[in-house]
Amino acid sequence: MAISWKVVHDGRTPPPGEAVAPDERLSWGRTVGLGAQHVVAMFGATFVFPIIMGLNPQLAIMMSGVATIAFLLIVQGKVPSYLGTSASFVGGAGAIYAQEGGPADVTGAILVAGLVLAAVGVLIHVMGTHVLHSVLPPVVTGAVVMLIGFNLAPVVADIYWPQDQWVALITMFFVILFAVGVRGFLGRIAIFIGLVFGYALSWVFDNVFGQITSFEPAANKITEHFRVNWDLVKAEDWFGFPDQTADGLVGNQTLAGNLDAVGWHLPTFSITFVLLVLPAVIALIAENTGHVKAVAEMTERDLDPVMGKAIGADGVGTMIASSVGGSPTTTYAENIGVMAATRVYSTAAYFVAAGVALLFGLSPKFGALVSATPGGVLGGITVVLYGMIGLLGAKIWKENRVDFANPVNLVPVAAGIIIAIGDTTLEITDDFVLTGIALGTIVTLVGYHLARAVAPAHLKDDGAILAVGHEGVHRDDEEGAGGDGRRLT
């Protein structure tokens, strides 16, 4: 299938108020510049989340480029989007490591989730978007997004924060102040800037205060060590493919460190582990739906006919990436924000961005640099990120005016969220256990539909159409980048 673009505005920057459609482009020089801007926009979260999930960031960047190309081809260039690393699987990955699973178990479970997401996309494409809204109304999708985010709190408290509490605290406040106080494009990449700041702060603390005595994940014990260690960075080559994942790498140690031992690998499959990550599919459906609606509003095109394709394409991208040990993918609000600010919706820029990501993914030295991020820095960043993931669930409720005075909405959601946050366990057999996110999602979804089935007629309220992300990007379009609708993940 060929995708071509019509050159508009003589290839020059569009006049004020004018836009560049998805099937149009500017000069290749300007298009390359826009593509590079999209790379910067997706960069921070795309390599931060693989670290948090115990996967290889270099491979994640590379496969995000491959997944993006697959996405654009499947939607036939009608939905300009970049597929970066999804945060929705972080909780599931942590749960797998807690049950002594390894990176191959994580990517195997994610691959199956990608297959399910692709199947859902096909179903929506064939049957229409009304199927999506009837099975997953906003009250349910909001709850699942919320419980995924808040279930991650122990990861911050038990793994990252204790490694260097002061660097974590300062980095956290830097991210908060930078995200709110700096307008424009820089404000959109506050997480990335915060990581750079925390890295530099750790280096300064090493030189001013010397070594720190704290838990060191790589050694699996409390040691005296420097916050920043670039021994592996110096040893790596500038160009090359990531190494293969070391054998026997399992458990929470993978989540906390040893990233130098994680590379490409073939996935392995377990029903128990698959169930731990399947709730993320609901979050991805909500996220992709909202992003497609936002793009439709900006481009003034009806994209409902390709909604199923877009959701399915994200599933295909996740399958491709995880099949070699890469990270799960999702459409990125950061890149939608770039389009809102520039009014350039050309998919040509996204193909350029994908190519640049592939080049970054071929640098082991870059991957080692990212993997060497100090634990305290991740503590400061993740405390913000995880909370934001959870509150995006509340954003879905707010934008869709979910009525919690209605017990059909209130009761099952309340139960599901507490089960997930408390990491409650349901032991079905000695080898099959439901816990945390998986159990909370099942309680929320099944509980809601059961409650609605037995409720009197006046309580059976379906709620509004799913609109996550829609409202925020619309405000960006009116106010410019960094407006009230700014999103960091």
PyMOL commands that set and color helices and strands:
alter all, ss='L'
color gray80, all
select helices_A, chain A and resi 9-11+28-52+57-74+90-98+103-127+130-135+138-150+153-163+165-181+185-188+190-209+231-235+252-256+259-261+271-277+279-299+304-322+333-342+347-360+364-371+375-399+407-421+436-454+457-459+470-479
alter helices_A, ss='H'
color red, helices_A
select strands_A, chain A and resi 6-7+24-25+83-85+212-216+221-225+329-331+425-427+433-435
alter strands_A, ss='S'
color yellow, strands_A
deselect
rebuild
show_as cartoon
